[in-house]
């Protein structure tokens, strides 16, 4: 099926856990999945995936997690066009903050800017509504990738 780069940005481990649950689920649908926990742009580009799946939490005032920030900045500075590549974003956040899912919003906007094709509208998961984001993310992934 598809080759998927699974790119994760995590602060306290929630997004990391969702990504670790997503990887075998996607593989069970026949996809080849590489998990990038400390994604480097060259490393992700070299993997040459058909689809980039970003799963990220938000920190501070809508900031991108430290483990994902270098990837985001490299993507923004080098601006490699993703023509022909699909992407999807799962954003974890807390709607009691004005910057709800701010990191996911920034990644989503940048991926559109560099001409990636959105596979599905961004999934926003609210920590105020669920303590187990995987219970929302995994059915969504099944719907998009099975």
BATI-295071 format. One record per residue: residue number from 0; x, y, z of N, C-alpha, C in turn. Coordinates in nm, 2 decimals. Example, Ala and Ser with C-alpha at 12.3 -4.5 7.8 and 13.67 -1.06 7.14 Angstrom:
@resi: 0	n.X: 1.32	n.Y: -0.57	n.Z: 0.78	ca.X: 1.23	ca.Y: -0.45	ca.Z: 0.78	c.X: 1.32	c.Y: -0.33	c.Z: 0.78
@resi: 1	n.X: 1.28	n.Y: -0.22	n.Z: 0.71	ca.X: 1.37	ca.Y: -0.11	ca.Z: 0.71	c.X: 1.29	c.Y: 0.00	c.Z: 0.79
END
This chain:
@resi: 0	n.X: 0.09	n.Y: -0.12	n.Z: 0.00	ca.X: 0.00	ca.Y: 0.00	ca.Z: 0.00	c.X: 0.09	c.Y: 0.12	c.Z: 0.00
@resi: 1	n.X: 0.08	n.Y: 0.21	n.Z: 0.10	ca.X: 0.15	ca.Y: 0.34	ca.Z: 0.10	c.X: 0.27	c.Y: 0.33	c.Z: 0.19
@resi: 2	n.X: 0.37	n.Y: 0.42	n.Z: 0.16	ca.X: 0.48	ca.Y: 0.44	ca.Z: 0.25	c.X: 0.45	c.Y: 0.56	c.Z: 0.33
@resi: 3	n.X: 0.45	n.Y: 0.55	n.Z: 0.46	ca.X: 0.41	ca.Y: 0.66	ca.Z: 0.55	c.X: 0.52	c.Y: 0.70	c.Z: 0.65
@resi: 4	n.X: 0.55	n.Y: 0.83	n.Z: 0.65	ca.X: 0.64	ca.Y: 0.89	ca.Z: 0.75	c.X: 0.56	c.Y: 0.94	c.Z: 0.86
@resi: 5	n.X: 0.58	n.Y: 0.88	n.Z: 0.98	ca.X: 0.50	ca.Y: 0.91	ca.Z: 1.10	c.X: 0.59	c.Y: 1.00	c.Z: 1.18
@resi: 6	n.X: 0.56	n.Y: 1.13	n.Z: 1.19	ca.X: 0.64	ca.Y: 1.23	ca.Z: 1.25	c.X: 0.57	c.Y: 1.28	c.Z: 1.38
@resi: 7	n.X: 0.64	n.Y: 1.27	n.Z: 1.49	ca.X: 0.58	ca.Y: 1.29	ca.Z: 1.62	c.X: 0.64	c.Y: 1.41	c.Z: 1.69
@resi: 8	n.X: 0.56	n.Y: 1.49	n.Z: 1.75	ca.X: 0.61	ca.Y: 1.60	ca.Z: 1.84	c.X: 0.54	c.Y: 1.58	c.Z: 1.97
@resi: 9	n.X: 0.61	n.Y: 1.56	n.Z: 2.08	ca.X: 0.55	ca.Y: 1.52	ca.Z: 2.21	c.X: 0.63	c.Y: 1.60	c.Z: 2.32
@resi: 10	n.X: 0.55	n.Y: 1.64	n.Z: 2.42	ca.X: 0.61	ca.Y: 1.71	ca.Z: 2.54	c.X: 0.61	c.Y: 1.61	c.Z: 2.65
@resi: 11	n.X: 0.49	n.Y: 1.56	n.Z: 2.69	ca.X: 0.47	ca.Y: 1.47	ca.Z: 2.81	c.X: 0.45	c.Y: 1.33	c.Z: 2.77
@resi: 12	n.X: 0.45	n.Y: 1.30	n.Z: 2.64	ca.X: 0.44	ca.Y: 1.16	ca.Z: 2.60	c.X: 0.31	c.Y: 1.12	c.Z: 2.54
@resi: 13	n.X: 0.21	n.Y: 1.20	n.Z: 2.55	ca.X: 0.08	ca.Y: 1.17	ca.Z: 2.49	c.X: 0.08	c.Y: 1.15	c.Z: 2.34
@resi: 14	n.X: 0.14	n.Y: 1.24	n.Z: 2.27	ca.X: 0.14	ca.Y: 1.23	ca.Z: 2.12	c.X: 0.24	c.Y: 1.11	c.Z: 2.09
@resi: 15	n.X: 0.34	n.Y: 1.09	n.Z: 2.16	ca.X: 0.43	ca.Y: 0.98	ca.Z: 2.14	c.X: 0.36	c.Y: 0.85	c.Z: 2.15
@resi: 16	n.X: 0.27	n.Y: 0.84	n.Z: 2.26	ca.X: 0.19	ca.Y: 0.71	ca.Z: 2.28	c.X: 0.10	c.Y: 0.69	c.Z: 2.16
@resi: 17	n.X: 0.03	n.Y: 0.80	n.Z: 2.12	ca.X: -0.06	ca.Y: 0.78	ca.Z: 2.01	c.X: 0.01	c.Y: 0.73	c.Z: 1.88
@resi: 18	n.X: 0.13	n.Y: 0.79	n.Z: 1.86	ca.X: 0.21	ca.Y: 0.75	ca.Z: 1.74	c.X: 0.26	c.Y: 0.60	c.Z: 1.75
@resi: 19	n.X: 0.29	n.Y: 0.56	n.Z: 1.87	ca.X: 0.34	ca.Y: 0.42	ca.Z: 1.89	c.X: 0.22	c.Y: 0.33	c.Z: 1.87
@resi: 20	n.X: 0.10	n.Y: 0.37	n.Z: 1.90	ca.X: -0.02	ca.Y: 0.29	ca.Z: 1.88	c.X: -0.06	c.Y: 0.29	c.Z: 1.73
@resi: 21	n.X: -0.03	n.Y: 0.41	n.Z: 1.67	ca.X: -0.07	ca.Y: 0.42	ca.Z: 1.52	c.X: 0.02	c.Y: 0.34	c.Z: 1.43
@resi: 22	n.X: 0.15	n.Y: 0.33	n.Z: 1.47	ca.X: 0.24	ca.Y: 0.26	ca.Z: 1.38	c.X: 0.19	c.Y: 0.11	c.Z: 1.35
@resi: 23	n.X: 0.17	n.Y: 0.03	n.Z: 1.45	ca.X: 0.12	ca.Y: -0.11	ca.Z: 1.41	c.X: -0.01	c.Y: -0.11	c.Z: 1.35
@resi: 24	n.X: -0.10	n.Y: -0.02	n.Z: 1.38	ca.X: -0.23	ca.Y: -0.01	ca.Z: 1.32	c.X: -0.22	c.Y: 0.01	c.Z: 1.17
@resi: 25	n.X: -0.14	n.Y: 0.11	n.Z: 1.13	ca.X: -0.12	ca.Y: 0.14	ca.Z: 0.99	c.X: -0.05	c.Y: 0.03	c.Z: 0.92
@resi: 26	n.X: 0.05	n.Y: -0.04	n.Z: 0.99	ca.X: 0.11	ca.Y: -0.15	ca.Z: 0.93	c.X: 0.02	c.Y: -0.27	c.Z: 0.91
@resi: 27	n.X: -0.08	n.Y: -0.28	n.Z: 0.99	ca.X: -0.18	ca.Y: -0.39	ca.Z: 0.98	c.X: -0.27	c.Y: -0.37	c.Z: 0.85
@resi: 28	n.X: -0.27	n.Y: -0.25	n.Z: 0.80	ca.X: -0.35	ca.Y: -0.22	ca.Z: 0.68	c.X: -0.26	c.Y: -0.24	c.Z: 0.55
@resi: 29	n.X: -0.13	n.Y: -0.28	n.Z: 0.58	ca.X: -0.04	ca.Y: -0.31	ca.Z: 0.47	c.X: 0.05	c.Y: -0.19	c.Z: 0.43
@resi: 30	n.X: 0.05	n.Y: -0.08	n.Z: 0.51	ca.X: 0.14	ca.Y: 0.03	ca.Z: 0.49	c.X: 0.27	c.Y: 0.00	c.Z: 0.55
@resi: 31	n.X: 0.37	n.Y: 0.06	n.Z: 0.48	ca.X: 0.51	ca.Y: 0.06	ca.Z: 0.54	c.X: 0.52	c.Y: 0.19	c.Z: 0.61
@resi: 32	n.X: 0.55	n.Y: 0.18	n.Z: 0.75	ca.X: 0.55	ca.Y: 0.30	ca.Z: 0.83	c.X: 0.68	c.Y: 0.31	c.Z: 0.91
@resi: 33	n.X: 0.74	n.Y: 0.43	n.Z: 0.90	ca.X: 0.86	ca.Y: 0.47	ca.Z: 0.97	c.X: 0.83	c.Y: 0.58	c.Z: 1.07
@resi: 34	n.X: 0.86	n.Y: 0.55	n.Z: 1.20	ca.X: 0.83	ca.Y: 0.65	ca.Z: 1.31	c.X: 0.95	c.Y: 0.74	c.Z: 1.32
@resi: 35	n.X: 0.93	n.Y: 0.87	n.Z: 1.32	ca.X: 1.04	ca.Y: 0.96	ca.Z: 1.34	c.X: 1.01	c.Y: 1.04	c.Z: 1.47
@resi: 36	n.X: 1.08	n.Y: 1.00	n.Z: 1.57	ca.X: 1.06	ca.Y: 1.06	ca.Z: 1.71	c.X: 1.14	c.Y: 1.19	c.Z: 1.72
@resi: 37	n.X: 1.25	n.Y: 1.20	n.Z: 1.66	ca.X: 1.33	ca.Y: 1.32	ca.Z: 1.65	c.X: 1.36	c.Y: 1.35	c.Z: 1.50
@resi: 38	n.X: 1.25	n.Y: 1.39	n.Z: 1.43	ca.X: 1.26	ca.Y: 1.40	ca.Z: 1.29	c.X: 1.36	c.Y: 1.50	c.Z: 1.24
@resi: 39	n.X: 1.44	n.Y: 1.46	n.Z: 1.15	ca.X: 1.53	ca.Y: 1.55	ca.Z: 1.07	c.X: 1.48	c.Y: 1.56	c.Z: 0.93
@resi: 40	n.X: 1.48	n.Y: 1.68	n.Z: 0.88	ca.X: 1.42	ca.Y: 1.69	ca.Z: 0.74	c.X: 1.49	c.Y: 1.60	c.Z: 0.64
@resi: 41	n.X: 1.62	n.Y: 1.60	n.Z: 0.64	ca.X: 1.69	ca.Y: 1.52	ca.Z: 0.54	c.X: 1.65	c.Y: 1.37	c.Z: 0.56
@resi: 42	n.X: 1.64	n.Y: 1.33	n.Z: 0.68	ca.X: 1.60	ca.Y: 1.19	ca.Z: 0.71	c.X: 1.46	c.Y: 1.16	c.Z: 0.66
@resi: 43	n.X: 1.37	n.Y: 1.24	n.Z: 0.68	ca.X: 1.23	ca.Y: 1.22	ca.Z: 0.64	c.X: 1.22	c.Y: 1.23	c.Z: 0.48
@resi: 44	n.X: 1.29	n.Y: 1.32	n.Z: 0.42	ca.X: 1.29	ca.Y: 1.33	ca.Z: 0.28	c.X: 1.35	c.Y: 1.21	c.Z: 0.21
@resi: 45	n.X: 1.46	n.Y: 1.16	n.Z: 0.27	ca.X: 1.53	ca.Y: 1.04	ca.Z: 0.22	c.X: 1.44	c.Y: 0.91	c.Z: 0.23
@resi: 46	n.X: 1.35	n.Y: 0.91	n.Z: 0.33	ca.X: 1.26	ca.Y: 0.80	ca.Z: 0.34	c.X: 1.16	c.Y: 0.79	c.Z: 0.22
@resi: 47	n.X: 1.14	n.Y: 0.91	n.Z: 0.16	ca.X: 1.06	ca.Y: 0.92	ca.Z: 0.04	c.X: 0.92	c.Y: 0.86	c.Z: 0.05
@resi: 48	n.X: 0.85	n.Y: 0.90	n.Z: 0.16	ca.X: 0.71	ca.Y: 0.85	ca.Z: 0.18	c.X: 0.61	c.Y: 0.91	c.Z: 0.09
@resi: 49	n.X: 0.51	n.Y: 0.84	n.Z: 0.06	ca.X: 0.40	ca.Y: 0.90	ca.Z: -0.02	c.X: 0.31	c.Y: 0.99	c.Z: 0.07
@resi: 50	n.X: 0.31	n.Y: 0.96	n.Z: 0.20	ca.X: 0.23	ca.Y: 1.04	ca.Z: 0.29	c.X: 0.31	c.Y: 1.07	c.Z: 0.42
@resi: 51	n.X: 0.29	n.Y: 1.19	n.Z: 0.47	ca.X: 0.35	ca.Y: 1.23	ca.Z: 0.60	c.X: 0.23	c.Y: 1.24	c.Z: 0.69
@resi: 52	n.X: 0.24	n.Y: 1.17	n.Z: 0.81	ca.X: 0.14	ca.Y: 1.18	ca.Z: 0.91	c.X: 0.21	c.Y: 1.24	c.Z: 1.03
@resi: 53	n.X: 0.16	n.Y: 1.36	n.Z: 1.07	ca.X: 0.22	ca.Y: 1.43	ca.Z: 1.18	c.X: 0.12	c.Y: 1.42	c.Z: 1.30
@resi: 54	n.X: 0.18	n.Y: 1.37	n.Z: 1.41	ca.X: 0.10	ca.Y: 1.37	ca.Z: 1.54	c.X: 0.17	c.Y: 1.45	c.Z: 1.64
@resi: 55	n.X: 0.11	n.Y: 1.56	n.Z: 1.68	ca.X: 0.18	ca.Y: 1.65	ca.Z: 1.77	c.X: 0.09	c.Y: 1.71	c.Z: 1.88
@resi: 56	n.X: 0.15	n.Y: 1.73	n.Z: 2.00	ca.X: 0.09	ca.Y: 1.80	ca.Z: 2.10	c.X: 0.13	c.Y: 1.95	c.Z: 2.09
@resi: 57	n.X: 0.08	n.Y: 2.03	n.Z: 2.18	ca.X: 0.11	ca.Y: 2.17	ca.Z: 2.18	c.X: 0.17	c.Y: 2.21	c.Z: 2.31
@resi: 58	n.X: 0.27	n.Y: 2.30	n.Z: 2.32	ca.X: 0.33	ca.Y: 2.34	ca.Z: 2.45	c.X: 0.32	c.Y: 2.49	c.Z: 2.46
@resi: 59	n.X: 0.34	n.Y: 2.54	n.Z: 2.58	ca.X: 0.35	ca.Y: 2.68	ca.Z: 2.60	c.X: 0.23	c.Y: 2.76	c.Z: 2.55
@resi: 60	n.X: 0.26	n.Y: 2.86	n.Z: 2.47	ca.X: 0.15	ca.Y: 2.94	ca.Z: 2.41	c.X: 0.13	c.Y: 2.90	c.Z: 2.26
@resi: 61	n.X: 0.10	n.Y: 2.78	n.Z: 2.24	ca.X: 0.08	ca.Y: 2.73	ca.Z: 2.10	c.X: 0.20	c.Y: 2.69	c.Z: 2.03
@resi: 62	n.X: 0.31	n.Y: 2.66	n.Z: 2.11	ca.X: 0.44	ca.Y: 2.63	ca.Z: 2.06	c.X: 0.45	c.Y: 2.48	c.Z: 2.01
@resi: 63	n.X: 0.54	n.Y: 2.46	n.Z: 1.92	ca.X: 0.58	ca.Y: 2.33	ca.Z: 1.87	c.X: 0.67	c.Y: 2.26	c.Z: 1.97
@resi: 64	n.X: 0.65	n.Y: 2.13	n.Z: 2.01	ca.X: 0.73	ca.Y: 2.06	ca.Z: 2.10	c.X: 0.88	c.Y: 2.07	c.Z: 2.06
@resi: 65	n.X: 0.97	n.Y: 2.07	n.Z: 2.15	ca.X: 1.12	ca.Y: 2.07	ca.Z: 2.13	c.X: 1.17	c.Y: 1.97	c.Z: 2.03
@resi: 66	n.X: 1.11	n.Y: 1.84	n.Z: 2.04	ca.X: 1.16	ca.Y: 1.74	ca.Z: 1.95	c.X: 1.12	c.Y: 1.75	c.Z: 1.81
@resi: 67	n.X: 1.02	n.Y: 1.84	n.Z: 1.78	ca.X: 0.97	ca.Y: 1.86	ca.Z: 1.65	c.X: 1.01	c.Y: 1.99	c.Z: 1.59
@resi: 68	n.X: 1.05	n.Y: 2.09	n.Z: 1.68	ca.X: 1.08	ca.Y: 2.22	ca.Z: 1.63	c.X: 1.19	c.Y: 2.23	c.Z: 1.53
@resi: 69	n.X: 1.30	n.Y: 2.16	n.Z: 1.54	ca.X: 1.41	ca.Y: 2.16	ca.Z: 1.44	c.X: 1.36	c.Y: 2.12	c.Z: 1.30
@resi: 70	n.X: 1.27	n.Y: 2.02	n.Z: 1.30	ca.X: 1.21	ca.Y: 1.97	ca.Z: 1.18	c.X: 1.13	c.Y: 2.08	c.Z: 1.11
@resi: 71	n.X: 1.04	n.Y: 2.14	n.Z: 1.19	ca.X: 0.95	ca.Y: 2.25	ca.Z: 1.15	c.X: 1.03	c.Y: 2.36	c.Z: 1.09
@resi: 72	n.X: 1.14	n.Y: 2.40	n.Z: 1.17	ca.X: 1.22	ca.Y: 2.52	ca.Z: 1.12	c.X: 1.29	c.Y: 2.49	c.Z: 0.99
@resi: 73	n.X: 1.35	n.Y: 2.36	n.Z: 0.98	ca.X: 1.41	ca.Y: 2.33	ca.Z: 0.86	c.X: 1.32	c.Y: 2.32	c.Z: 0.74
@resi: 74	n.X: 1.20	n.Y: 2.27	n.Z: 0.76	ca.X: 1.09	ca.Y: 2.27	ca.Z: 0.66	c.X: 1.06	c.Y: 2.41	c.Z: 0.62
@resi: 75	n.X: 1.04	n.Y: 2.50	n.Z: 0.71	ca.X: 1.01	ca.Y: 2.64	ca.Z: 0.68	c.X: 1.12	c.Y: 2.71	c.Z: 0.61
@resi: 76	n.X: 1.24	n.Y: 2.69	n.Z: 0.65	ca.X: 1.36	ca.Y: 2.76	ca.Z: 0.59	c.X: 1.40	c.Y: 2.70	c.Z: 0.45
@resi: 77	n.X: 1.39	n.Y: 2.57	n.Z: 0.44	ca.X: 1.43	ca.Y: 2.51	ca.Z: 0.31	c.X: 1.32	c.Y: 2.50	c.Z: 0.21
@resi: 78	n.X: 1.20	n.Y: 2.49	n.Z: 0.26	ca.X: 1.08	ca.Y: 2.50	ca.Z: 0.18	c.X: 1.08	c.Y: 2.39	c.Z: 0.06
@resi: 79	n.X: 1.10	n.Y: 2.26	n.Z: 0.09	ca.X: 1.10	ca.Y: 2.16	ca.Z: -0.01	c.X: 0.95	c.Y: 2.14	c.Z: -0.06
@resi: 80	n.X: 0.92	n.Y: 2.15	n.Z: -0.18	ca.X: 0.79	ca.Y: 2.13	ca.Z: -0.23	c.X: 0.75	c.Y: 1.99	c.Z: -0.22
@resi: 81	n.X: 0.63	n.Y: 1.97	n.Z: -0.16	ca.X: 0.57	ca.Y: 1.83	ca.Z: -0.14	c.X: 0.47	c.Y: 1.79	c.Z: -0.25
@resi: 82	n.X: 0.49	n.Y: 1.85	n.Z: -0.37	ca.X: 0.40	ca.Y: 1.82	ca.Z: -0.48	c.X: 0.39	c.Y: 1.67	c.Z: -0.50
@resi: 83	n.X: 0.26	n.Y: 1.62	n.Z: -0.50	ca.X: 0.24	ca.Y: 1.48	ca.Z: -0.51	c.X: 0.24	c.Y: 1.40	c.Z: -0.39
@resi: 84	n.X: 0.27	n.Y: 1.46	n.Z: -0.27	ca.X: 0.27	ca.Y: 1.39	ca.Z: -0.14	c.X: 0.15	c.Y: 1.43	c.Z: -0.07
@resi: 85	n.X: 0.09	n.Y: 1.34	n.Z: 0.01	ca.X: -0.02	ca.Y: 1.36	ca.Z: 0.09	c.X: 0.03	c.Y: 1.38	c.Z: 0.23
@resi: 86	n.X: -0.06	n.Y: 1.45	n.Z: 0.31	ca.X: -0.03	ca.Y: 1.46	ca.Z: 0.46	c.X: -0.15	c.Y: 1.46	c.Z: 0.54
@resi: 87	n.X: -0.14	n.Y: 1.43	n.Z: 0.66	ca.X: -0.25	ca.Y: 1.44	ca.Z: 0.76	c.X: -0.19	c.Y: 1.48	c.Z: 0.89
@resi: 88	n.X: -0.27	n.Y: 1.55	n.Z: 0.97	ca.X: -0.22	ca.Y: 1.60	ca.Z: 1.10	c.X: -0.32	c.Y: 1.57	c.Z: 1.21
@resi: 89	n.X: -0.26	n.Y: 1.51	n.Z: 1.32	ca.X: -0.34	ca.Y: 1.49	ca.Z: 1.44	c.X: -0.28	c.Y: 1.58	c.Z: 1.54
@resi: 90	n.X: -0.36	n.Y: 1.67	n.Z: 1.59	ca.X: -0.31	ca.Y: 1.77	ca.Z: 1.69	c.X: -0.38	c.Y: 1.75	c.Z: 1.83
@resi: 91	n.X: -0.30	n.Y: 1.74	n.Z: 1.93	ca.X: -0.35	ca.Y: 1.72	ca.Z: 2.07	c.X: -0.33	c.Y: 1.86	c.Z: 2.14
@resi: 92	n.X: -0.44	n.Y: 1.90	n.Z: 2.21	ca.X: -0.43	ca.Y: 2.02	ca.Z: 2.28	c.X: -0.54	c.Y: 2.03	c.Z: 2.39
@resi: 93	n.X: -0.55	n.Y: 2.15	n.Z: 2.44	ca.X: -0.65	ca.Y: 2.17	ca.Z: 2.55	c.X: -0.73	c.Y: 2.30	c.Z: 2.51
@resi: 94	n.X: -0.86	n.Y: 2.28	n.Z: 2.49	ca.X: -0.94	ca.Y: 2.39	ca.Z: 2.44	c.X: -0.96	c.Y: 2.50	c.Z: 2.54
@resi: 95	n.X: -0.91	n.Y: 2.48	n.Z: 2.66	ca.X: -0.92	ca.Y: 2.59	ca.Z: 2.76	c.X: -0.82	c.Y: 2.70	c.Z: 2.74
@resi: 96	n.X: -0.72	n.Y: 2.67	n.Z: 2.64	ca.X: -0.62	ca.Y: 2.77	ca.Z: 2.60	c.X: -0.66	c.Y: 2.83	c.Z: 2.47
@resi: 97	n.X: -0.63	n.Y: 2.96	n.Z: 2.45	ca.X: -0.65	ca.Y: 3.03	ca.Z: 2.33	c.X: -0.58	c.Y: 2.97	c.Z: 2.21
@resi: 98	n.X: -0.47	n.Y: 2.90	n.Z: 2.24	ca.X: -0.38	ca.Y: 2.85	ca.Z: 2.14	c.X: -0.41	c.Y: 2.70	c.Z: 2.12
@resi: 99	n.X: -0.53	n.Y: 2.66	n.Z: 2.13	ca.X: -0.57	ca.Y: 2.52	ca.Z: 2.12	c.X: -0.52	c.Y: 2.46	c.Z: 1.99
@resi: 100	n.X: -0.44	n.Y: 2.35	n.Z: 2.01	ca.X: -0.38	ca.Y: 2.28	ca.Z: 1.90	c.X: -0.29	c.Y: 2.36	c.Z: 1.81
@resi: 101	n.X: -0.22	n.Y: 2.46	n.Z: 1.87	ca.X: -0.14	ca.Y: 2.56	ca.Z: 1.80	c.X: -0.03	c.Y: 2.50	c.Z: 1.72
@resi: 102	n.X: 0.04	n.Y: 2.39	n.Z: 1.77	ca.X: 0.15	ca.Y: 2.33	ca.Z: 1.70	c.X: 0.09	c.Y: 2.26	c.Z: 1.58
@resi: 103	n.X: -0.02	n.Y: 2.19	n.Z: 1.59	ca.X: -0.08	ca.Y: 2.12	ca.Z: 1.48	c.X: -0.12	c.Y: 2.22	c.Z: 1.37
@resi: 104	n.X: -0.18	n.Y: 2.33	n.Z: 1.42	ca.X: -0.22	ca.Y: 2.44	ca.Z: 1.32	c.X: -0.10	c.Y: 2.49	c.Z: 1.24
@resi: 105	n.X: 0.01	n.Y: 2.51	n.Z: 1.31	ca.X: 0.13	ca.Y: 2.56	ca.Z: 1.24	c.X: 0.18	c.Y: 2.46	c.Z: 1.14
@resi: 106	n.X: 0.19	n.Y: 2.34	n.Z: 1.18	ca.X: 0.24	ca.Y: 2.23	ca.Z: 1.09	c.X: 0.15	c.Y: 2.22	c.Z: 0.97
@resi: 107	n.X: 0.02	n.Y: 2.21	n.Z: 1.00	ca.X: -0.08	ca.Y: 2.20	ca.Z: 0.89	c.X: -0.07	c.Y: 2.31	c.Z: 0.79
@resi: 108	n.X: -0.06	n.Y: 2.43	n.Z: 0.84	ca.X: -0.05	ca.Y: 2.55	ca.Z: 0.75	c.X: 0.08	c.Y: 2.54	c.Z: 0.66
@resi: 109	n.X: 0.19	n.Y: 2.50	n.Z: 0.72	ca.X: 0.32	ca.Y: 2.49	ca.Z: 0.65	c.X: 0.31	c.Y: 2.38	c.Z: 0.54
@resi: 110	n.X: 0.25	n.Y: 2.27	n.Z: 0.58	ca.X: 0.24	ca.Y: 2.16	ca.Z: 0.48	c.X: 0.16	c.Y: 2.20	c.Z: 0.36
@resi: 111	n.X: 0.05	n.Y: 2.28	n.Z: 0.39	ca.X: -0.03	ca.Y: 2.33	ca.Z: 0.27	c.X: 0.05	c.Y: 2.43	c.Z: 0.19
@resi: 112	n.X: 0.13	n.Y: 2.51	n.Z: 0.26	ca.X: 0.21	ca.Y: 2.61	ca.Z: 0.19	c.X: 0.32	c.Y: 2.55	c.Z: 0.10
@resi: 113	n.X: 0.37	n.Y: 2.44	n.Z: 0.14	ca.X: 0.47	ca.Y: 2.37	ca.Z: 0.05	c.X: 0.41	c.Y: 2.27	c.Z: -0.04
@resi: 114	n.X: 0.28	n.Y: 2.29	n.Z: -0.06	ca.X: 0.21	ca.Y: 2.22	ca.Z: -0.17	c.X: 0.18	c.Y: 2.07	c.Z: -0.14
@resi: 115	n.X: 0.18	n.Y: 2.03	n.Z: -0.01	ca.X: 0.13	ca.Y: 1.90	ca.Z: 0.02	c.X: -0.02	c.Y: 1.89	c.Z: 0.00
@resi: 116	n.X: -0.07	n.Y: 1.77	n.Z: -0.03	ca.X: -0.21	ca.Y: 1.75	ca.Z: -0.05	c.X: -0.27	c.Y: 1.69	c.Z: 0.08
@resi: 117	n.X: -0.37	n.Y: 1.76	n.Z: 0.13	ca.X: -0.43	ca.Y: 1.72	ca.Z: 0.26	c.X: -0.51	c.Y: 1.59	c.Z: 0.24
@resi: 118	n.X: -0.48	n.Y: 1.48	n.Z: 0.31	ca.X: -0.55	ca.Y: 1.36	ca.Z: 0.30	c.X: -0.68	c.Y: 1.37	c.Z: 0.36
@resi: 119	n.X: -0.69	n.Y: 1.44	n.Z: 0.48	ca.X: -0.81	ca.Y: 1.46	ca.Z: 0.55	c.X: -0.80	c.Y: 1.58	c.Z: 0.64
@resi: 120	n.X: -0.91	n.Y: 1.64	n.Z: 0.67	ca.X: -0.91	ca.Y: 1.76	ca.Z: 0.76	c.X: -0.83	c.Y: 1.73	c.Z: 0.89
@resi: 121	n.X: -0.76	n.Y: 1.82	n.Z: 0.94	ca.X: -0.68	ca.Y: 1.80	ca.Z: 1.07	c.X: -0.78	c.Y: 1.75	c.Z: 1.18
@resi: 122	n.X: -0.73	n.Y: 1.65	n.Z: 1.25	ca.X: -0.80	ca.Y: 1.60	ca.Z: 1.37	c.X: -0.75	c.Y: 1.67	c.Z: 1.49
@resi: 123	n.X: -0.84	n.Y: 1.74	n.Z: 1.56	ca.X: -0.80	ca.Y: 1.81	ca.Z: 1.69	c.X: -0.86	c.Y: 1.73	c.Z: 1.80
@resi: 124	n.X: -0.77	n.Y: 1.69	n.Z: 1.89	ca.X: -0.81	ca.Y: 1.61	ca.Z: 2.01	c.X: -0.80	c.Y: 1.70	c.Z: 2.13
@resi: 125	n.X: -0.91	n.Y: 1.72	n.Z: 2.21	ca.X: -0.91	ca.Y: 1.80	ca.Z: 2.32	c.X: -0.89	c.Y: 1.73	c.Z: 2.45
@resi: 126	n.X: -0.78	n.Y: 1.76	n.Z: 2.52	ca.X: -0.75	ca.Y: 1.70	ca.Z: 2.65	c.X: -0.86	c.Y: 1.72	c.Z: 2.75
@resi: 127	n.X: -0.93	n.Y: 1.83	n.Z: 2.73	ca.X: -1.04	ca.Y: 1.86	ca.Z: 2.83	c.X: -1.16	c.Y: 1.76	c.Z: 2.81
@resi: 128	n.X: -1.16	n.Y: 1.69	n.Z: 2.70	ca.X: -1.27	ca.Y: 1.60	ca.Z: 2.67	c.X: -1.23	c.Y: 1.45	c.Z: 2.68
@resi: 129	n.X: -1.10	n.Y: 1.42	n.Z: 2.67	ca.X: -1.06	ca.Y: 1.28	ca.Z: 2.68	c.X: -0.92	c.Y: 1.28	c.Z: 2.73
@resi: 130	n.X: -0.90	n.Y: 1.18	n.Z: 2.82	ca.X: -0.76	ca.Y: 1.16	ca.Z: 2.88	c.X: -0.69	c.Y: 1.05	c.Z: 2.80
@resi: 131	n.X: -0.76	n.Y: 0.99	n.Z: 2.70	ca.X: -0.70	ca.Y: 0.89	ca.Z: 2.62	c.X: -0.71	c.Y: 0.92	c.Z: 2.47
@resi: 132	n.X: -0.62	n.Y: 1.01	n.Z: 2.42	ca.X: -0.64	ca.Y: 1.06	ca.Z: 2.28	c.X: -0.64	c.Y: 0.94	c.Z: 2.18
@resi: 133	n.X: -0.57	n.Y: 0.83	n.Z: 2.21	ca.X: -0.57	ca.Y: 0.72	ca.Z: 2.11	c.X: -0.71	c.Y: 0.67	c.Z: 2.08
@resi: 134	n.X: -0.81	n.Y: 0.68	n.Z: 2.18	ca.X: -0.94	ca.Y: 0.63	ca.Z: 2.15	c.X: -1.01	c.Y: 0.71	c.Z: 2.04
@resi: 135	n.X: -0.96	n.Y: 0.83	n.Z: 2.02	ca.X: -1.02	ca.Y: 0.91	ca.Z: 1.91	c.X: -0.93	c.Y: 0.90	c.Z: 1.78
@resi: 136	n.X: -0.80	n.Y: 0.90	n.Z: 1.80	ca.X: -0.70	ca.Y: 0.90	ca.Z: 1.69	c.X: -0.71	c.Y: 0.77	c.Z: 1.61
@resi: 137	n.X: -0.71	n.Y: 0.65	n.Z: 1.68	ca.X: -0.70	ca.Y: 0.53	ca.Z: 1.61	c.X: -0.82	c.Y: 0.50	c.Z: 1.52
@resi: 138	n.X: -0.95	n.Y: 0.53	n.Z: 1.57	ca.X: -1.06	ca.Y: 0.51	ca.Z: 1.47	c.X: -1.05	c.Y: 0.61	c.Z: 1.35
@resi: 139	n.X: -1.00	n.Y: 0.73	n.Z: 1.38	ca.X: -0.98	ca.Y: 0.82	ca.Z: 1.27	c.X: -0.88	c.Y: 0.77	c.Z: 1.17
@resi: 140	n.X: -0.77	n.Y: 0.72	n.Z: 1.22	ca.X: -0.67	ca.Y: 0.66	ca.Z: 1.13	c.X: -0.72	c.Y: 0.55	c.Z: 1.05
@resi: 141	n.X: -0.80	n.Y: 0.46	n.Z: 1.11	ca.X: -0.87	ca.Y: 0.35	ca.Z: 1.04	c.X: -0.95	c.Y: 0.40	c.Z: 0.93
@resi: 142	n.X: -1.03	n.Y: 0.51	n.Z: 0.95	ca.X: -1.11	ca.Y: 0.56	ca.Z: 0.85	c.X: -1.03	c.Y: 0.62	c.Z: 0.73
@resi: 143	n.X: -0.92	n.Y: 0.68	n.Z: 0.76	ca.X: -0.84	ca.Y: 0.75	ca.Z: 0.66	c.X: -0.75	c.Y: 0.65	c.Z: 0.58
@resi: 144	n.X: -0.70	n.Y: 0.55	n.Z: 0.65	ca.X: -0.59	ca.Y: 0.47	ca.Z: 0.59	c.X: -0.62	c.Y: 0.32	c.Z: 0.57
@resi: 145	n.X: -0.74	n.Y: 0.27	n.Z: 0.60	ca.X: -0.77	ca.Y: 0.13	ca.Z: 0.58	c.X: -0.82	c.Y: 0.11	c.Z: 0.44
END
